[in-house]
Amino acid sequence: VLDRLAQLSRQASDTEILSGREVEVLQFMAKGAANKEIAAALSLSESTVKTHVANIFGKLEVNDRTGAVTTAMQKGIIKL
């Protein structure tokens, strides 16, 4: 029981790694949207989107969009 609780706790913290806005940006990334498209859809500047993408990469410890989407899916942060 304690092992299961520890596992659930780790999963919960994995899903809380990213802010709500970062998750929104990540969902658009998973659909193949470019920064310009994400910016328009979320009423943000392209620079702000680039900042969110960089933060996502850092928090998920990845180097590219594919890695970010794959890692987020594995951690249960996003679903397709």
HTML snippet that shows the backbone in 3Dmol.js (N, CA, C, O; Angstrom):
<script src="https://3Dmol.org/build/3Dmol-min.js"></script>
<div id="view" style="width:600px;height:400px;position:relative"></div>
<script>
const pdb = `
ATOM      1  N   VAL A   1       0.834  -1.189   0.000  1.00  0.00           N
ATOM      2  CA  VAL A   1       0.000   0.000   0.000  1.00  0.00           C
ATOM      3  C   VAL A   1       0.881   1.256   0.000  1.00  0.00           C
ATOM      4  O   VAL A   1       0.606   2.206  -0.733  1.00  0.00           O
ATOM      5  N   LEU A   2       1.928   1.259   0.815  1.00  0.00           N
ATOM      6  CA  LEU A   2       2.817   2.423   0.858  1.00  0.00           C
ATOM      7  C   LEU A   2       3.535   2.633  -0.467  1.00  0.00           C
ATOM      8  O   LEU A   2       3.717   3.771  -0.900  1.00  0.00           O
ATOM      9  N   ASP A   3       3.942   1.551  -1.113  1.00  0.00           N
ATOM     10  CA  ASP A   3       4.580   1.670  -2.421  1.00  0.00           C
ATOM     11  C   ASP A   3       3.631   2.302  -3.424  1.00  0.00           C
ATOM     12  O   ASP A   3       4.038   3.157  -4.211  1.00  0.00           O
ATOM     13  N   ARG A   4       2.379   1.891  -3.402  1.00  0.00           N
ATOM     14  CA  ARG A   4       1.374   2.429  -4.332  1.00  0.00           C
ATOM     15  C   ARG A   4       1.130   3.910  -4.055  1.00  0.00           C
ATOM     16  O   ARG A   4       0.993   4.694  -4.994  1.00  0.00           O
ATOM     17  N   LEU A   5       1.074   4.302  -2.797  1.00  0.00           N
ATOM     18  CA  LEU A   5       0.897   5.706  -2.450  1.00  0.00           C
ATOM     19  C   LEU A   5       2.086   6.544  -2.925  1.00  0.00           C
ATOM     20  O   LEU A   5       1.908   7.656  -3.421  1.00  0.00           O
ATOM     21  N   ALA A   6       3.277   6.014  -2.774  1.00  0.00           N
ATOM     22  CA  ALA A   6       4.478   6.719  -3.239  1.00  0.00           C
ATOM     23  C   ALA A   6       4.437   6.881  -4.756  1.00  0.00           C
ATOM     24  O   ALA A   6       4.785   7.939  -5.279  1.00  0.00           O
ATOM     25  N   GLN A   7       4.015   5.840  -5.458  1.00  0.00           N
ATOM     26  CA  GLN A   7       3.916   5.898  -6.913  1.00  0.00           C
ATOM     27  C   GLN A   7       2.884   6.943  -7.335  1.00  0.00           C
ATOM     28  O   GLN A   7       3.143   7.727  -8.248  1.00  0.00           O
ATOM     29  N   LEU A   8       1.739   6.965  -6.699  1.00  0.00           N
ATOM     30  CA  LEU A   8       0.708   7.951  -7.013  1.00  0.00           C
ATOM     31  C   LEU A   8       1.187   9.366  -6.731  1.00  0.00           C
ATOM     32  O   LEU A   8       0.862  10.293  -7.474  1.00  0.00           O
ATOM     33  N   SER A   9       1.947   9.535  -5.678  1.00  0.00           N
ATOM     34  CA  SER A   9       2.493  10.840  -5.344  1.00  0.00           C
ATOM     35  C   SER A   9       3.462  11.322  -6.417  1.00  0.00           C
ATOM     36  O   SER A   9       3.434  12.489  -6.809  1.00  0.00           O
ATOM     37  N   ARG A  10       4.318  10.420  -6.890  1.00  0.00           N
ATOM     38  CA  ARG A  10       5.256  10.773  -7.963  1.00  0.00           C
ATOM     39  C   ARG A  10       4.500  11.141  -9.222  1.00  0.00           C
ATOM     40  O   ARG A  10       4.868  12.108  -9.890  1.00  0.00           O
ATOM     41  N   GLN A  11       3.459  10.406  -9.570  1.00  0.00           N
ATOM     42  CA  GLN A  11       2.673  10.694 -10.767  1.00  0.00           C
ATOM     43  C   GLN A  11       1.999  12.053 -10.643  1.00  0.00           C
ATOM     44  O   GLN A  11       1.964  12.817 -11.608  1.00  0.00           O
ATOM     45  N   ALA A  12       1.470  12.359  -9.476  1.00  0.00           N
ATOM     46  CA  ALA A  12       0.821  13.653  -9.266  1.00  0.00           C
ATOM     47  C   ALA A  12       1.815  14.785  -9.438  1.00  0.00           C
ATOM     48  O   ALA A  12       1.495  15.801 -10.056  1.00  0.00           O
ATOM     49  N   SER A  13       3.027  14.624  -8.897  1.00  0.00           N
ATOM     50  CA  SER A  13       4.017  15.685  -9.032  1.00  0.00           C
ATOM     51  C   SER A  13       4.492  15.813 -10.468  1.00  0.00           C
ATOM     52  O   SER A  13       4.837  16.914 -10.897  1.00  0.00           O
ATOM     53  N   ASP A  14       4.523  14.722 -11.228  1.00  0.00           N
ATOM     54  CA  ASP A  14       4.885  14.789 -12.639  1.00  0.00           C
ATOM     55  C   ASP A  14       3.891  15.651 -13.415  1.00  0.00           C
ATOM     56  O   ASP A  14       4.291  16.453 -14.258  1.00  0.00           O
ATOM     57  N   THR A  15       2.614  15.490 -13.136  1.00  0.00           N
ATOM     58  CA  THR A  15       1.605  16.244 -13.867  1.00  0.00           C
ATOM     59  C   THR A  15       1.560  17.698 -13.433  1.00  0.00           C
ATOM     60  O   THR A  15       1.000  18.531 -14.146  1.00  0.00           O
ATOM     61  N   GLU A  16       2.130  18.023 -12.294  1.00  0.00           N
ATOM     62  CA  GLU A  16       2.141  19.402 -11.805  1.00  0.00           C
ATOM     63  C   GLU A  16       3.428  20.134 -12.157  1.00  0.00           C
ATOM     64  O   GLU A  16       3.628  21.272 -11.733  1.00  0.00           O
ATOM     65  N   ILE A  17       4.294  19.498 -12.920  1.00  0.00           N
ATOM     66  CA  ILE A  17       5.564  20.111 -13.310  1.00  0.00           C
ATOM     67  C   ILE A  17       5.323  21.377 -14.122  1.00  0.00           C
ATOM     68  O   ILE A  17       6.004  22.383 -13.922  1.00  0.00           O
ATOM     69  N   LEU A  18       4.362  21.332 -15.032  1.00  0.00           N
ATOM     70  CA  LEU A  18       4.113  22.425 -15.956  1.00  0.00           C
ATOM     71  C   LEU A  18       2.935  23.279 -15.496  1.00  0.00           C
ATOM     72  O   LEU A  18       1.995  22.792 -14.866  1.00  0.00           O
ATOM     73  N   SER A  19       3.014  24.571 -15.829  1.00  0.00           N
ATOM     74  CA  SER A  19       1.887  25.459 -15.541  1.00  0.00           C
ATOM     75  C   SER A  19       0.743  25.141 -16.504  1.00  0.00           C
ATOM     76  O   SER A  19       0.926  24.437 -17.497  1.00  0.00           O
ATOM     77  N   GLY A  20      -0.414  25.663 -16.194  1.00  0.00           N
ATOM     78  CA  GLY A  20      -1.570  25.454 -17.067  1.00  0.00           C
ATOM     79  C   GLY A  20      -1.324  25.964 -18.473  1.00  0.00           C
ATOM     80  O   GLY A  20      -1.688  25.302 -19.445  1.00  0.00           O
ATOM     81  N   ARG A  21      -0.713  27.124 -18.592  1.00  0.00           N
ATOM     82  CA  ARG A  21      -0.426  27.708 -19.912  1.00  0.00           C
ATOM     83  C   ARG A  21       0.596  26.862 -20.664  1.00  0.00           C
ATOM     84  O   ARG A  21       0.478  26.677 -21.875  1.00  0.00           O
ATOM     85  N   GLU A  22       1.595  26.349 -19.955  1.00  0.00           N
ATOM     86  CA  GLU A  22       2.584  25.488 -20.599  1.00  0.00           C
ATOM     87  C   GLU A  22       1.933  24.217 -21.128  1.00  0.00           C
ATOM     88  O   GLU A  22       2.305  23.730 -22.196  1.00  0.00           O
ATOM     89  N   VAL A  23       0.975  23.682 -20.402  1.00  0.00           N
ATOM     90  CA  VAL A  23       0.260  22.496 -20.878  1.00  0.00           C
ATOM     91  C   VAL A  23      -0.531  22.844 -22.139  1.00  0.00           C
ATOM     92  O   VAL A  23      -0.569  22.055 -23.083  1.00  0.00           O
ATOM     93  N   GLU A  24      -1.157  24.013 -22.159  1.00  0.00           N
ATOM     94  CA  GLU A  24      -1.888  24.446 -23.357  1.00  0.00           C
ATOM     95  C   GLU A  24      -0.948  24.533 -24.558  1.00  0.00           C
ATOM     96  O   GLU A  24      -1.269  24.046 -25.642  1.00  0.00           O
ATOM     97  N   VAL A  25       0.205  25.153 -24.358  1.00  0.00           N
ATOM     98  CA  VAL A  25       1.189  25.271 -25.437  1.00  0.00           C
ATOM     99  C   VAL A  25       1.642  23.882 -25.887  1.00  0.00           C
ATOM    100  O   VAL A  25       1.760  23.623 -27.085  1.00  0.00           O
ATOM    101  N   LEU A  26       1.889  23.008 -24.949  1.00  0.00           N
ATOM    102  CA  LEU A  26       2.326  21.645 -25.245  1.00  0.00           C
ATOM    103  C   LEU A  26       1.277  20.887 -26.046  1.00  0.00           C
ATOM    104  O   LEU A  26       1.625  20.114 -26.939  1.00  0.00           O
ATOM    105  N   GLN A  27       0.011  21.094 -25.745  1.00  0.00           N
ATOM    106  CA  GLN A  27      -1.053  20.428 -26.498  1.00  0.00           C
ATOM    107  C   GLN A  27      -1.049  20.884 -27.959  1.00  0.00           C
ATOM    108  O   GLN A  27      -1.256  20.076 -28.865  1.00  0.00           O
ATOM    109  N   PHE A  28      -0.816  22.157 -28.183  1.00  0.00           N
ATOM    110  CA  PHE A  28      -0.706  22.653 -29.555  1.00  0.00           C
ATOM    111  C   PHE A  28       0.537  22.073 -30.235  1.00  0.00           C
ATOM    112  O   PHE A  28       0.498  21.718 -31.413  1.00  0.00           O
ATOM    113  N   MET A  29       1.640  21.980 -29.484  1.00  0.00           N
ATOM    114  CA  MET A  29       2.856  21.392 -30.031  1.00  0.00           C
ATOM    115  C   MET A  29       2.597  19.954 -30.464  1.00  0.00           C
ATOM    116  O   MET A  29       3.087  19.515 -31.504  1.00  0.00           O
ATOM    117  N   ALA A  30       1.827  19.225 -29.666  1.00  0.00           N
ATOM    118  CA  ALA A  30       1.525  17.825 -29.976  1.00  0.00           C
ATOM    119  C   ALA A  30       0.733  17.698 -31.275  1.00  0.00           C
ATOM    120  O   ALA A  30       0.783  16.665 -31.944  1.00  0.00           O
ATOM    121  N   LYS A  31       0.008  18.749 -31.624  1.00  0.00           N
ATOM    122  CA  LYS A  31      -0.768  18.749 -32.873  1.00  0.00           C
ATOM    123  C   LYS A  31       0.066  19.250 -34.052  1.00  0.00           C
ATOM    124  O   LYS A  31      -0.424  19.328 -35.179  1.00  0.00           O
ATOM    125  N   GLY A  32       1.324  19.587 -33.783  1.00  0.00           N
ATOM    126  CA  GLY A  32       2.221  20.034 -34.841  1.00  0.00           C
ATOM    127  C   GLY A  32       2.164  21.517 -35.137  1.00  0.00           C
ATOM    128  O   GLY A  32       2.674  21.959 -36.167  1.00  0.00           O
ATOM    129  N   ALA A  33       1.555  22.295 -34.258  1.00  0.00           N
ATOM    130  CA  ALA A  33       1.434  23.729 -34.482  1.00  0.00           C
ATOM    131  C   ALA A  33       2.775  24.435 -34.296  1.00  0.00           C
ATOM    132  O   ALA A  33       3.551  24.104 -33.399  1.00  0.00           O
ATOM    133  N   ALA A  34       3.024  25.401 -35.152  1.00  0.00           N
ATOM    134  CA  ALA A  34       4.225  26.231 -35.059  1.00  0.00           C
ATOM    135  C   ALA A  34       4.000  27.315 -33.999  1.00  0.00           C
ATOM    136  O   ALA A  34       2.862  27.582 -33.612  1.00  0.00           O
ATOM    137  N   ASN A  35       5.072  27.927 -33.541  1.00  0.00           N
ATOM    138  CA  ASN A  35       4.972  28.976 -32.526  1.00  0.00           C
ATOM    139  C   ASN A  35       4.013  30.083 -32.945  1.00  0.00           C
ATOM    140  O   ASN A  35       3.240  30.577 -32.125  1.00  0.00           O
ATOM    141  N   LYS A  36       4.058  30.469 -34.198  1.00  0.00           N
ATOM    142  CA  LYS A  36       3.196  31.543 -34.704  1.00  0.00           C
ATOM    143  C   LYS A  36       1.726  31.145 -34.595  1.00  0.00           C
ATOM    144  O   LYS A  36       0.885  31.963 -34.222  1.00  0.00           O
ATOM    145  N   GLU A  37       1.420  29.901 -34.917  1.00  0.00           N
ATOM    146  CA  GLU A  37       0.046  29.405 -34.831  1.00  0.00           C
ATOM    147  C   GLU A  37      -0.423  29.334 -33.377  1.00  0.00           C
ATOM    148  O   GLU A  37      -1.564  29.676 -33.065  1.00  0.00           O
ATOM    149  N   ILE A  38       0.471  28.886 -32.493  1.00  0.00           N
ATOM    150  CA  ILE A  38       0.139  28.802 -31.070  1.00  0.00           C
ATOM    151  C   ILE A  38      -0.129  30.200 -30.525  1.00  0.00           C
ATOM    152  O   ILE A  38      -1.088  30.417 -29.785  1.00  0.00           O
ATOM    153  N   ALA A  39       0.727  31.139 -30.897  1.00  0.00           N
ATOM    154  CA  ALA A  39       0.577  32.518 -30.442  1.00  0.00           C
ATOM    155  C   ALA A  39      -0.780  33.083 -30.858  1.00  0.00           C
ATOM    156  O   ALA A  39      -1.463  33.713 -30.051  1.00  0.00           O
ATOM    157  N   ALA A  40      -1.166  32.865 -32.093  1.00  0.00           N
ATOM    158  CA  ALA A  40      -2.446  33.377 -32.585  1.00  0.00           C
ATOM    159  C   ALA A  40      -3.615  32.719 -31.856  1.00  0.00           C
ATOM    160  O   ALA A  40      -4.572  33.392 -31.474  1.00  0.00           O
ATOM    161  N   ALA A  41      -3.536  31.422 -31.666  1.00  0.00           N
ATOM    162  CA  ALA A  41      -4.634  30.685 -31.035  1.00  0.00           C
ATOM    163  C   ALA A  41      -4.828  31.075 -29.570  1.00  0.00           C
ATOM    164  O   ALA A  41      -5.955  31.090 -29.075  1.00  0.00           O
ATOM    165  N   LEU A  42      -3.730  31.390 -28.876  1.00  0.00           N
ATOM    166  CA  LEU A  42      -3.794  31.702 -27.453  1.00  0.00           C
ATOM    167  C   LEU A  42      -3.706  33.205 -27.159  1.00  0.00           C
ATOM    168  O   LEU A  42      -3.629  33.613 -26.000  1.00  0.00           O
ATOM    169  N   SER A  43      -3.718  34.017 -28.214  1.00  0.00           N
ATOM    170  CA  SER A  43      -3.613  35.478 -28.078  1.00  0.00           C
ATOM    171  C   SER A  43      -2.369  35.880 -27.290  1.00  0.00           C
ATOM    172  O   SER A  43      -2.434  36.690 -26.365  1.00  0.00           O
ATOM    173  N   LEU A  44      -1.237  35.296 -27.675  1.00  0.00           N
ATOM    174  CA  LEU A  44       0.050  35.589 -27.060  1.00  0.00           C
ATOM    175  C   LEU A  44       1.001  36.106 -28.131  1.00  0.00           C
ATOM    176  O   LEU A  44       0.745  35.946 -29.325  1.00  0.00           O
ATOM    177  N   SER A  45       2.090  36.720 -27.706  1.00  0.00           N
ATOM    178  CA  SER A  45       3.129  37.081 -28.661  1.00  0.00           C
ATOM    179  C   SER A  45       3.941  35.828 -28.975  1.00  0.00           C
ATOM    180  O   SER A  45       3.998  34.891 -28.179  1.00  0.00           O
ATOM    181  N   GLU A  46       4.558  35.832 -30.132  1.00  0.00           N
ATOM    182  CA  GLU A  46       5.398  34.695 -30.510  1.00  0.00           C
ATOM    183  C   GLU A  46       6.562  34.543 -29.530  1.00  0.00           C
ATOM    184  O   GLU A  46       6.994  33.427 -29.243  1.00  0.00           O
ATOM    185  N   SER A  47       7.062  35.658 -29.023  1.00  0.00           N
ATOM    186  CA  SER A  47       8.147  35.632 -28.048  1.00  0.00           C
ATOM    187  C   SER A  47       7.717  34.928 -26.763  1.00  0.00           C
ATOM    188  O   SER A  47       8.490  34.168 -26.179  1.00  0.00           O
ATOM    189  N   THR A  48       6.490  35.181 -26.328  1.00  0.00           N
ATOM    190  CA  THR A  48       5.972  34.532 -25.121  1.00  0.00           C
ATOM    191  C   THR A  48       5.854  33.025 -25.338  1.00  0.00           C
ATOM    192  O   THR A  48       6.166  32.237 -24.446  1.00  0.00           O
ATOM    193  N   VAL A  49       5.408  32.635 -26.517  1.00  0.00           N
ATOM    194  CA  VAL A  49       5.308  31.204 -26.827  1.00  0.00           C
ATOM    195  C   VAL A  49       6.691  30.572 -26.796  1.00  0.00           C
ATOM    196  O   VAL A  49       6.867  29.481 -26.255  1.00  0.00           O
ATOM    197  N   LYS A  50       7.673  31.255 -27.376  1.00  0.00           N
ATOM    198  CA  LYS A  50       9.043  30.728 -27.364  1.00  0.00           C
ATOM    199  C   LYS A  50       9.543  30.541 -25.925  1.00  0.00           C
ATOM    200  O   LYS A  50      10.237  29.570 -25.626  1.00  0.00           O
ATOM    201  N   THR A  51       9.191  31.460 -25.058  1.00  0.00           N
ATOM    202  CA  THR A  51       9.575  31.348 -23.653  1.00  0.00           C
ATOM    203  C   THR A  51       8.905  30.131 -23.015  1.00  0.00           C
ATOM    204  O   THR A  51       9.545  29.373 -22.286  1.00  0.00           O
ATOM    205  N   HIS A  52       7.620  29.951 -23.291  1.00  0.00           N
ATOM    206  CA  HIS A  52       6.910  28.782 -22.755  1.00  0.00           C
ATOM    207  C   HIS A  52       7.544  27.489 -23.265  1.00  0.00           C
ATOM    208  O   HIS A  52       7.725  26.541 -22.500  1.00  0.00           O
ATOM    209  N   VAL A  53       7.880  27.449 -24.549  1.00  0.00           N
ATOM    210  CA  VAL A  53       8.491  26.246 -25.131  1.00  0.00           C
ATOM    211  C   VAL A  53       9.830  25.963 -24.449  1.00  0.00           C
ATOM    212  O   VAL A  53      10.126  24.818 -24.107  1.00  0.00           O
ATOM    213  N   ALA A  54      10.630  26.999 -24.255  1.00  0.00           N
ATOM    214  CA  ALA A  54      11.922  26.822 -23.578  1.00  0.00           C
ATOM    215  C   ALA A  54      11.720  26.323 -22.146  1.00  0.00           C
ATOM    216  O   ALA A  54      12.466  25.464 -21.677  1.00  0.00           O
ATOM    217  N   ASN A  55      10.724  26.855 -21.461  1.00  0.00           N
ATOM    218  CA  ASN A  55      10.431  26.399 -20.090  1.00  0.00           C
ATOM    219  C   ASN A  55       9.987  24.944 -20.078  1.00  0.00           C
ATOM    220  O   ASN A  55      10.383  24.178 -19.198  1.00  0.00           O
ATOM    221  N   ILE A  56       9.176  24.565 -21.042  1.00  0.00           N
ATOM    222  CA  ILE A  56       8.718  23.176 -21.160  1.00  0.00           C
ATOM    223  C   ILE A  56       9.914  22.257 -21.346  1.00  0.00           C
ATOM    224  O   ILE A  56      10.036  21.240 -20.663  1.00  0.00           O
ATOM    225  N   PHE A  57      10.795  22.615 -22.269  1.00  0.00           N
ATOM    226  CA  PHE A  57      11.990  21.800 -22.514  1.00  0.00           C
ATOM    227  C   PHE A  57      12.806  21.638 -21.233  1.00  0.00           C
ATOM    228  O   PHE A  57      13.251  20.536 -20.910  1.00  0.00           O
ATOM    229  N   GLY A  58      13.000  22.733 -20.509  1.00  0.00           N
ATOM    230  CA  GLY A  58      13.789  22.677 -19.287  1.00  0.00           C
ATOM    231  C   GLY A  58      13.142  21.832 -18.206  1.00  0.00           C
ATOM    232  O   GLY A  58      13.802  21.011 -17.568  1.00  0.00           O
ATOM    233  N   LYS A  59      11.855  22.034 -18.003  1.00  0.00           N
ATOM    234  CA  LYS A  59      11.153  21.303 -16.946  1.00  0.00           C
ATOM    235  C   LYS A  59      11.049  19.814 -17.239  1.00  0.00           C
ATOM    236  O   LYS A  59      11.102  18.987 -16.328  1.00  0.00           O
ATOM    237  N   LEU A  60      10.900  19.478 -18.516  1.00  0.00           N
ATOM    238  CA  LEU A  60      10.797  18.063 -18.886  1.00  0.00           C
ATOM    239  C   LEU A  60      12.164  17.450 -19.196  1.00  0.00           C
ATOM    240  O   LEU A  60      12.273  16.251 -19.453  1.00  0.00           O
ATOM    241  N   GLU A  61      13.191  18.278 -19.170  1.00  0.00           N
ATOM    242  CA  GLU A  61      14.571  17.845 -19.434  1.00  0.00           C
ATOM    243  C   GLU A  61      14.701  17.180 -20.801  1.00  0.00           C
ATOM    244  O   GLU A  61      15.211  16.067 -20.925  1.00  0.00           O
ATOM    245  N   VAL A  62      14.227  17.892 -21.822  1.00  0.00           N
ATOM    246  CA  VAL A  62      14.307  17.418 -23.204  1.00  0.00           C
ATOM    247  C   VAL A  62      14.922  18.516 -24.069  1.00  0.00           C
ATOM    248  O   VAL A  62      15.085  19.654 -23.629  1.00  0.00           O
ATOM    249  N   ASN A  63      15.262  18.151 -25.310  1.00  0.00           N
ATOM    250  CA  ASN A  63      15.927  19.102 -26.198  1.00  0.00           C
ATOM    251  C   ASN A  63      15.115  19.512 -27.412  1.00  0.00           C
ATOM    252  O   ASN A  63      15.523  20.403 -28.157  1.00  0.00           O
ATOM    253  N   ASP A  64      13.960  18.867 -27.624  1.00  0.00           N
ATOM    254  CA  ASP A  64      13.173  19.208 -28.805  1.00  0.00           C
ATOM    255  C   ASP A  64      11.692  18.933 -28.561  1.00  0.00           C
ATOM    256  O   ASP A  64      11.300  18.373 -27.537  1.00  0.00           O
ATOM    257  N   ARG A  65      10.884  19.346 -29.537  1.00  0.00           N
ATOM    258  CA  ARG A  65       9.433  19.220 -29.414  1.00  0.00           C
ATOM    259  C   ARG A  65       8.989  17.765 -29.332  1.00  0.00           C
ATOM    260  O   ARG A  65       8.091  17.425 -28.562  1.00  0.00           O
ATOM    261  N   THR A  66       9.612  16.923 -30.116  1.00  0.00           N
ATOM    262  CA  THR A  66       9.243  15.506 -30.091  1.00  0.00           C
ATOM    263  C   THR A  66       9.485  14.919 -28.713  1.00  0.00           C
ATOM    264  O   THR A  66       8.641  14.196 -28.181  1.00  0.00           O
ATOM    265  N   GLY A  67      10.625  15.226 -28.140  1.00  0.00           N
ATOM    266  CA  GLY A  67      10.935  14.750 -26.800  1.00  0.00           C
ATOM    267  C   GLY A  67       9.965  15.294 -25.765  1.00  0.00           C
ATOM    268  O   GLY A  67       9.574  14.583 -24.840  1.00  0.00           O
ATOM    269  N   ALA A  68       9.577  16.551 -25.920  1.00  0.00           N
ATOM    270  CA  ALA A  68       8.636  17.164 -24.979  1.00  0.00           C
ATOM    271  C   ALA A  68       7.281  16.469 -25.041  1.00  0.00           C
ATOM    272  O   ALA A  68       6.702  16.131 -24.009  1.00  0.00           O
ATOM    273  N   VAL A  69       6.783  16.259 -26.248  1.00  0.00           N
ATOM    274  CA  VAL A  69       5.476  15.622 -26.405  1.00  0.00           C
ATOM    275  C   VAL A  69       5.518  14.178 -25.915  1.00  0.00           C
ATOM    276  O   VAL A  69       4.614  13.734 -25.207  1.00  0.00           O
ATOM    277  N   THR A  70       6.557  13.451 -26.285  1.00  0.00           N
ATOM    278  CA  THR A  70       6.685  12.054 -25.866  1.00  0.00           C
ATOM    279  C   THR A  70       6.767  11.943 -24.349  1.00  0.00           C
ATOM    280  O   THR A  70       6.069  11.127 -23.747  1.00  0.00           O
ATOM    281  N   THR A  71       7.601  12.746 -23.737  1.00  0.00           N
ATOM    282  CA  THR A  71       7.768  12.717 -22.285  1.00  0.00           C
ATOM    283  C   THR A  71       6.469  13.102 -21.582  1.00  0.00           C
ATOM    284  O   THR A  71       6.075  12.469 -20.602  1.00  0.00           O
ATOM    285  N   ALA A  72       5.812  14.134 -22.083  1.00  0.00           N
ATOM    286  CA  ALA A  72       4.553  14.569 -21.473  1.00  0.00           C
ATOM    287  C   ALA A  72       3.487  13.488 -21.562  1.00  0.00           C
ATOM    288  O   ALA A  72       2.705  13.306 -20.628  1.00  0.00           O
ATOM    289  N   MET A  73       3.452  12.784 -22.660  1.00  0.00           N
ATOM    290  CA  MET A  73       2.482  11.692 -22.806  1.00  0.00           C
ATOM    291  C   MET A  73       2.814  10.556 -21.844  1.00  0.00           C
ATOM    292  O   MET A  73       1.917   9.993 -21.216  1.00  0.00           O
ATOM    293  N   GLN A  74       4.080  10.222 -21.727  1.00  0.00           N
ATOM    294  CA  GLN A  74       4.497   9.151 -20.821  1.00  0.00           C
ATOM    295  C   GLN A  74       4.176   9.483 -19.367  1.00  0.00           C
ATOM    296  O   GLN A  74       3.848   8.597 -18.577  1.00  0.00           O
ATOM    297  N   LYS A  75       4.272  10.769 -19.019  1.00  0.00           N
ATOM    298  CA  LYS A  75       4.022  11.193 -17.652  1.00  0.00           C
ATOM    299  C   LYS A  75       2.540  11.472 -17.401  1.00  0.00           C
ATOM    300  O   LYS A  75       2.147  11.779 -16.275  1.00  0.00           O
ATOM    301  N   GLY A  76       1.729  11.368 -18.435  1.00  0.00           N
ATOM    302  CA  GLY A  76       0.295  11.595 -18.282  1.00  0.00           C
ATOM    303  C   GLY A  76      -0.092  13.063 -18.227  1.00  0.00           C
ATOM    304  O   GLY A  76      -1.186  13.402 -17.775  1.00  0.00           O
ATOM    305  N   ILE A  77       0.792  13.931 -18.681  1.00  0.00           N
ATOM    306  CA  ILE A  77       0.510  15.369 -18.658  1.00  0.00           C
ATOM    307  C   ILE A  77      -0.455  15.733 -19.767  1.00  0.00           C
ATOM    308  O   ILE A  77      -1.353  16.551 -19.568  1.00  0.00           O
ATOM    309  N   ILE A  78      -0.275  15.129 -20.937  1.00  0.00           N
ATOM    310  CA  ILE A  78      -1.193  15.333 -22.060  1.00  0.00           C
ATOM    311  C   ILE A  78      -1.596  13.991 -22.638  1.00  0.00           C
ATOM    312  O   ILE A  78      -0.935  12.973 -22.430  1.00  0.00           O
ATOM    313  N   LYS A  79      -2.699  14.016 -23.371  1.00  0.00           N
ATOM    314  CA  LYS A  79      -3.173  12.839 -24.097  1.00  0.00           C
ATOM    315  C   LYS A  79      -3.555  13.292 -25.501  1.00  0.00           C
ATOM    316  O   LYS A  79      -3.989  14.425 -25.707  1.00  0.00           O
ATOM    317  N   LEU A  80      -3.388  12.401 -26.448  1.00  0.00           N
ATOM    318  CA  LEU A  80      -3.795  12.726 -27.824  1.00  0.00           C
ATOM    319  C   LEU A  80      -5.126  12.131 -28.140  1.00  0.00           C
ATOM    320  O   LEU A  80      -5.630  12.300 -29.251  1.00  0.00           O
TER     321      LEU A  80
END
`;
const viewer = $3Dmol.createViewer("view");
viewer.addModel(pdb, "pdb");
viewer.setStyle({}, {cartoon: {color: "spectrum"}});
viewer.zoomTo();
viewer.render();
</script>
